[in-house]
Amino acid sequence: MPIKKRHSVLDYAFSVGKIRALEKFLIEVEVFEEAIESNLGDALKLFAESEIYSAEILHVKDSQHLEAILKNELLNLKKLISDLLLDKELLLLLDLDIDNLSDAYKICRSFGSKFLSDYIMHTIDMHNIKTFFRLYILEEPEENLKVALGCEGFIKKKDFLELYTQDLTAFLNRLEYIHKDCCTVDYTYYIGEALQRTIRENSFIYLEKAINDFLIHILKPAKYIVFGPEPVIAYYFARLNEINLIRMIILAKLNNVENEPVKERLNAVYA
């Protein structure tokens, strides 16, 4: 999928400057931790104090009201990113799902961004790992895996299919050596313990958290990229993660959920 007009990374000087200013207002993990321990009103105040979110968040009444507020925040975020992204094909990254990951990867490669290309490839891998693991635990037939797997990331589809009929140890061993360019990545360093806990406790909470942690980790080097669209895209995913965490915490407050389960789901942040 060719890029119609490719801007120089230097053309992003204003956009990156704007993002650097906005990054200072991102919510740190300690604030989320304090919000979990707080009552509903105090938690809402903590998020309002970030100066990013509308003051309307202070007046959340129920889950529908919360969703309306967060939907508006997301729309505002997408408009901001749309204004700052000079290469409009990259806007596809704002609505990633398993059906368009392949196109997103092609766009990033065509643009020439190894950082964004790698992020998409890791995202594909995480989806496929989660899919493999879920079907393996449920003892679904191999044919179902063929259908459920997304496009290929750093791990080939044939690897997933070959490992599906083997002991789970073989799958975990394979995740230790993920080849990308001239180096390898050990996925078990980031998600290995979560995979083990998923088996022991029959819950995907830990794997979901570990995957989110890993993808945030992959994004963080964008803080040191001086020119180009990468900091803009990374900021978008940072804010999207933030919005999801706010939703999780406030919904828990509205539904009188105990703090401990919420703590277990609190993943890393970009701030």
C-alpha positions as CSV (number, residue, x, y, z in Angstrom):
1,M,0.0,0.0,0.0
2,P,2.0,3.0,-1.3
3,I,2.3,6.3,0.6
4,K,1.0,9.1,-1.6
5,K,3.1,11.8,-0.1
6,R,5.9,11.1,2.4
7,H,6.9,14.0,4.6
8,S,10.4,14.4,5.9
9,V,10.8,13.5,9.6
10,L,12.0,17.1,10.0
11,D,8.5,18.3,9.0
12,Y,7.3,16.8,12.3
13,A,9.2,19.3,14.4
14,F,6.1,21.2,15.5
15,S,4.1,18.0,16.1
16,V,6.8,16.5,18.3
17,G,7.1,19.7,20.2
18,K,3.4,19.7,20.9
19,I,3.6,16.1,22.1
20,R,6.5,16.8,24.4
21,A,4.5,19.5,26.1
22,L,1.5,17.2,26.4
23,E,3.5,14.3,27.8
24,K,4.1,16.2,30.9
25,F,0.4,15.8,31.8
26,L,0.3,12.1,31.4
27,I,-0.9,10.3,34.6
28,E,1.8,8.4,36.5
29,V,1.2,5.0,37.9
30,E,1.3,6.2,41.5
31,V,-1.8,8.4,40.7
32,F,-3.7,5.3,39.4
33,E,-2.6,3.4,42.5
34,E,-3.9,6.2,44.8
35,A,-7.2,6.3,42.8
36,I,-7.7,2.6,43.4
37,E,-7.4,3.1,47.1
38,S,-9.7,6.2,47.1
39,N,-13.4,6.6,47.1
40,L,-15.2,7.5,43.9
41,G,-15.2,11.3,44.4
42,D,-11.5,11.4,45.3
43,A,-10.6,9.2,42.4
44,L,-12.4,11.4,40.0
45,K,-10.6,14.5,41.4
46,L,-7.2,12.8,40.9
47,F,-8.0,12.3,37.2
48,A,-9.4,15.8,36.8
49,E,-6.2,17.2,38.3
50,S,-4.2,15.9,35.4
51,E,-5.5,18.9,33.5
52,I,-6.0,16.7,30.4
53,Y,-9.5,15.5,31.0
54,S,-12.6,17.6,31.0
55,A,-13.9,18.8,34.4
56,E,-17.1,17.0,33.6
57,I,-15.4,13.8,34.8
58,L,-15.8,15.1,38.3
59,H,-19.6,14.7,37.9
60,V,-19.8,11.0,36.7
61,K,-23.1,9.6,37.8
62,D,-23.2,6.1,36.4
63,S,-21.5,3.8,33.9
64,Q,-23.3,5.3,30.9
65,H,-22.3,8.8,31.9
66,L,-18.7,7.7,32.3
67,E,-18.7,6.0,28.8
68,A,-20.1,9.2,27.2
69,I,-17.3,11.3,28.8
70,L,-14.6,8.9,27.8
71,K,-15.9,8.6,24.3
72,N,-15.7,12.3,24.0
73,E,-12.2,12.3,25.3
74,L,-11.2,9.7,22.8
75,L,-12.8,11.7,19.9
76,N,-10.8,14.8,21.0
77,L,-7.6,12.7,21.2
78,K,-8.1,11.4,17.7
79,K,-8.7,14.9,16.4
80,L,-5.5,16.1,18.0
81,I,-3.5,13.2,16.5
82,S,-5.1,13.7,13.1
83,D,-4.0,17.3,13.2
84,L,-0.5,16.4,14.2
85,L,0.0,13.5,11.8
86,L,1.2,14.9,8.4
87,D,1.1,11.5,6.7
88,K,-2.6,10.7,6.8
89,E,-2.2,7.0,5.9
90,L,-0.8,6.5,9.4
91,L,-4.2,7.4,10.8
92,L,-5.1,3.7,10.3
93,L,-3.1,3.0,13.4
94,L,-5.6,4.9,15.5
95,D,-8.2,2.1,15.0
96,L,-6.1,-1.1,15.1
97,D,-7.8,-4.4,15.2
98,I,-6.9,-7.9,14.0
99,D,-8.5,-7.2,10.6
100,N,-6.3,-4.3,9.7
101,L,-3.0,-5.1,11.3
102,S,-1.5,-6.4,8.1
103,D,-2.4,-3.1,6.3
104,A,-1.0,-1.1,9.2
105,Y,2.3,-3.0,9.0
106,K,2.6,-2.4,5.2
107,I,1.9,1.3,5.7
108,C,4.6,1.6,8.5
109,R,7.1,-0.3,6.3
110,S,6.3,1.8,3.3
111,F,6.8,4.9,5.4
112,G,10.2,3.6,6.5
113,S,9.5,3.5,10.3
114,K,11.2,0.5,11.9
115,F,9.9,1.6,15.3
116,L,6.2,1.6,14.1
117,S,6.7,-1.5,12.0
118,D,8.2,-3.4,15.0
119,Y,5.3,-2.2,17.2
120,I,2.7,-3.6,14.8
121,M,4.7,-6.9,14.5
122,H,4.8,-7.2,18.3
123,T,1.1,-6.4,18.5
124,I,0.4,-9.2,16.0
125,D,2.5,-11.6,18.0
126,M,0.7,-10.8,21.3
127,H,-2.6,-11.4,19.7
128,N,-1.5,-14.7,18.2
129,I,0.1,-15.9,21.5
130,K,-3.1,-15.1,23.4
131,T,-5.2,-16.9,20.8
132,F,-2.9,-19.9,20.8
133,F,-2.9,-20.1,24.6
134,R,-6.7,-19.7,24.9
135,L,-7.4,-22.5,22.4
136,Y,-4.7,-24.7,23.8
137,I,-6.1,-24.6,27.3
138,L,-9.7,-25.2,25.9
139,E,-8.3,-28.1,23.9
140,E,-9.8,-26.8,20.7
141,P,-9.0,-28.6,17.5
142,E,-6.0,-27.4,15.4
143,E,-8.4,-26.3,12.7
144,N,-9.8,-23.7,14.9
145,L,-6.3,-22.2,15.5
146,K,-5.7,-21.9,11.8
147,V,-8.9,-19.8,11.5
148,A,-8.3,-17.7,14.7
149,L,-4.7,-16.7,14.1
150,G,-4.2,-13.3,12.7
151,C,-1.5,-12.3,10.2
152,E,2.1,-13.1,10.8
153,G,4.3,-11.2,13.2
154,F,7.8,-12.2,14.1
155,I,6.5,-15.6,14.9
156,K,5.3,-17.5,11.8
157,K,1.9,-19.2,11.6
158,K,3.5,-22.5,10.9
159,D,5.4,-22.3,14.2
160,F,2.1,-21.9,16.1
161,L,0.5,-24.8,14.3
162,E,3.5,-27.1,14.8
163,L,3.7,-26.3,18.5
164,Y,0.0,-26.7,19.0
165,T,0.3,-30.5,19.1
166,Q,3.3,-30.5,21.4
167,D,3.7,-30.1,25.2
168,L,3.3,-26.5,26.3
169,T,6.9,-26.4,27.4
170,A,7.9,-26.4,23.7
171,F,5.8,-23.3,23.1
172,L,7.3,-21.5,26.1
173,N,10.8,-22.4,24.9
174,R,10.0,-21.0,21.5
175,L,9.0,-17.7,23.0
176,E,12.5,-17.3,24.4
177,Y,14.0,-16.7,21.0
178,I,12.0,-14.3,18.8
179,H,14.2,-13.2,15.9
180,K,13.9,-9.6,14.6
181,D,16.5,-8.2,12.2
182,C,19.9,-9.0,13.7
183,C,18.8,-9.5,17.3
184,T,16.4,-11.7,19.4
185,V,13.7,-10.9,21.9
186,D,12.8,-13.1,24.9
187,Y,9.0,-12.9,25.2
188,T,9.1,-15.1,28.3
189,Y,10.9,-12.3,30.1
190,Y,7.8,-10.1,29.7
191,I,4.9,-12.6,29.7
192,G,6.3,-16.0,30.8
193,E,5.2,-15.7,34.4
194,A,1.8,-14.5,33.3
195,L,1.4,-17.5,31.1
196,Q,2.3,-19.8,34.0
197,R,-0.2,-18.0,36.3
198,T,-2.9,-18.3,33.6
199,I,-2.4,-22.1,33.7
200,R,-2.4,-22.3,37.5
201,E,-5.3,-20.0,38.1
202,N,-7.3,-20.5,34.9
203,S,-7.6,-16.8,34.4
204,F,-6.4,-14.6,31.6
205,I,-6.2,-11.5,33.7
206,Y,-2.4,-11.8,34.2
207,L,-1.7,-12.4,30.6
208,E,-3.8,-9.4,29.5
209,K,-1.9,-7.2,32.0
210,A,1.5,-8.6,30.9
211,I,0.8,-8.0,27.2
212,N,-0.3,-4.4,27.9
213,D,2.9,-3.9,30.0
214,F,5.0,-5.2,27.2
215,L,3.4,-3.1,24.5
216,I,3.8,0.1,26.6
217,H,7.5,-1.0,27.2
218,I,7.9,-1.2,23.4
219,L,6.5,2.3,22.9
220,K,8.6,4.1,25.5
221,P,11.7,4.7,23.3
222,A,9.5,7.0,21.3
223,K,10.2,9.6,24.1
224,Y,13.7,9.9,22.7
225,I,12.8,10.2,19.0
226,V,13.4,13.8,18.1
227,F,11.7,14.0,14.7
228,G,9.0,11.9,12.9
229,P,5.5,10.6,13.5
230,E,6.6,8.0,16.1
231,P,6.2,10.2,19.2
232,V,2.7,11.3,18.0
233,I,1.5,7.6,17.6
234,A,3.1,6.6,20.9
235,Y,1.3,9.4,22.7
236,Y,-2.0,8.3,21.2
237,F,-1.5,4.7,22.5
238,A,-0.3,6.1,25.9
239,R,-3.5,8.1,26.2
240,L,-5.7,5.2,25.0
241,N,-4.1,3.1,27.7
242,E,-4.8,5.9,30.2
243,I,-8.5,6.1,29.2
244,N,-8.9,2.3,29.6
245,L,-7.4,2.4,33.0
246,I,-9.6,5.3,34.1
247,R,-12.6,3.3,32.8
248,M,-11.6,0.2,34.7
249,I,-11.0,2.1,38.0
250,I,-14.2,4.2,37.9
251,L,-16.4,1.3,36.8
252,A,-15.0,-0.7,39.8
253,K,-15.9,2.2,42.1
254,L,-19.4,2.5,40.6
255,N,-20.0,-1.3,41.1
256,N,-18.4,-1.5,44.5
257,V,-15.6,-3.9,43.3
258,E,-12.9,-4.7,45.9
259,N,-9.6,-2.9,45.4
260,E,-7.4,-6.0,45.1
261,P,-8.8,-7.3,41.8
262,V,-8.4,-3.8,40.3
263,K,-4.8,-3.6,41.5
264,E,-4.1,-6.9,39.7
265,R,-5.3,-5.4,36.4
266,L,-3.4,-2.1,36.7
267,N,-0.8,-2.3,33.9
268,A,2.2,-0.1,33.2
269,V,1.7,3.5,31.9
270,Y,3.7,5.6,29.5
271,A,4.3,8.6,31.9
